[in-house]
Amino acid sequence: MVGVFVVGLTLFAAVARIDSAVVAPGMVRVEDNRKTIRHREGGTVRTIQVREGQHVRLNQVLLTFDEVQSKAMTDVLQSQYDVFLAQVSRFQAEATGQKAMVFPAELTARVNDPRVAGVLRDQELLFSSRLQFFDGQSAVLAQKLQQLETQISGVQAQVDAVKESDALTREELAGYQTLYEKGYAPKTLILRYKRTLADLAGRRGQLVAEITRLHEQIGETRLQIATLREQRISQAAEGLRQMQSGLAEVTPKLTAASQTLRSATVRSPADGYVLDLTQFTIGGIVAPGERLMSVVPANAPLIVTARIRPQDIDSVHDGMRARVRLSALNSRTVPPVNAEVVTVSADQLVDEKTGVGYFRADLRIPPPELAKLPKGSKLSPGMPAEAMIVTGRRSILSYIVSPLTDTVRDALRED
């Protein structure tokens, strides 16, 4: 009877076939790469506002750094930028001969800031004082020009009077010349008239010379007016060039400092969950580029990543069926779910902590399988799992004798 049972059991083991599988530990992860958060400059941690596994919203504050130094630097550069920008407006107004300044909206929008208001007020006062100085000098020269023109008019009137006196004297001389030739007038009278004509000619020459001199002064005064205007424009153009150069130099510095200040507040790049949090101490020092945490997007598809032993990798490839047991859930109420191998790493990876080599296999669980999970059970990133990747079908007997045949084969190889 026992013999029949043994024979029957052996026949059953030889005929009955079951799935053979590669068993590998795994973990539930987001199909897309999790968003790793680093800080470019590093610094001192001021606040930590999240904890491991916490759900966060897009742009929610995760962590803040001490911003005293970066804020001080930003304020200094912002002050320099505002002064340069206001001076550019002043020099532009002076270079174009404007009677009033127009500041850019970038400054007027912050006029309620006492510092900005002070910058605008200082530039307006400087513009007004320089304009008053220019207008004053221009007015003096314009008045001088008007006086010279008035003097020319007066001297010209004297020239006209001399010309009229000359004409009258010549007419009188002609009359007396006739009487002198007839012997009715003395020669001394004729000579006196000629002397008078000579004096008038000399006077006229002096007046004409005076008019010439006054015209020269008018030309010089007009040149002074033009020079004054050109100097103002030239000085304004040079000042504008220097301010624009300073503005071009400080702008990228301000942009970088502002970025550093903004980055002192670390925000979530997406809706999701915080994982791999590395900072737990207020006042801790973070090195530049150091990883702070990861945020796993909440709406990203989840997969199971399994670590395949190097000795099993030749049995695993894309498209293979698998069964996944979710270790974190109650195994009595949550049965294994079906999955499919979608990718297998082409090269061996190494665990940084243990130094053990492995190949990574990504398994996707179809939505209908997820729907089979009991109510209240769901996959979450970071959840441990166990993957059983089906590699084929073997008889029960082959499972029993396989260790023995492997031992014999190894023994023969050693011999």
Secondary structure, DSSP 8 states (H G I E B T S, - for coil): -HHHHHHHHHHHHHH-EEEEEEEEEEEEEESS--EEEE-SS-EEEEEE---TT-EE-TT-EEEEE--HHHHHHHHHHHHHHHHHHHHHHHHHHHHTT-SS----HHHHTTTTSHHHHHHHHHHHHHHHHHHHHHHHHHHHHHHHHHHHHHHHHHHHHHHHHHHHHHHHHHHHHHHHHHHHHHTSS-HHHHHHHHHHHHHHHHHHHHHHHHHHHHHHHHHHHHHHHHHHHHHHHHHHHHHHHHHHHHHHHHHHHHHHHHHHHHTTEEE-SSSEEEES-----TT-EE-TT-EEEEEEETTS-EEEEEEE-GGGGGG--TT-EEEEEETTS-TTTS--EEEEEEEE-SS-EE-TTT--EEEEEEEE--HHHHHTS-TT----TT-EEEEEEEEEEEEHHHHHHHHHHHHHHHHHHH-
